[in-house]
Amino acid sequence: MALRFIAKDPNSQTGQSPSAWVDDDNADMVFQGWKADKTTQDECQQTGPIPDHEAVIRIPARMVPAIRKACDVAEQRARLR
């Protein structure tokens, strides 16, 4: 796995840094965010269970440009495969 760093939350404080990467090997996007609180998780589970190997994370709206960039990079990598 070779993760390409895209961006960190520009307003993050030390230890709180939502981030985005793209895996150059398979074009998967990888995100670090804040763990969702119980209320958010409960609401998400209304559409189905959350398996133990998955997590609900929260990423601030100010990260939208980084997520768009990650999507563009992932799409380009997927075309090269």
Secondary structure, 3 states (H helix, E strand, C coil): CCEEEEEECCCCCCCCCCEEEEECCCCCEEEECEECCHHHHHHHHHHCCCCCCCCCEECCHHHHHHHHHHHHHHHHHHHHC
